[in-house]
């Protein structure tokens, strides 16, 4: 008995290849500009940030979001296209989720907030002279 692939015509095989998705880890690639922006922001705010408080915030956010994510995945509310992730899973969740979405945004917000705070303090000091 011939295999199913043998029964496909050349035209059907071409259509199947045309619709097949290529591996492209979009989440990582789309986060790169924000990571590059974090470097100058970090340099501007590193002395102002209370790092113990920032790490506590990030750890709390990470735990809560991982629990919510695991719940969503277990109920089938949240799925990923495996061609758009790196492929490494952490308790059934792509590794990008805890690293890029739960760790990075709170850190970015804390550093950005302190950068703006420093900028406005310097601006107020110049205006007060």
Helices and strands as residue ranges (DSSP letters): H 4-7, H 10-19, H 26-45, H 51-74, G 82-84, E 89-90, E 93-94, H 95-96, I 97-104, H 105-128
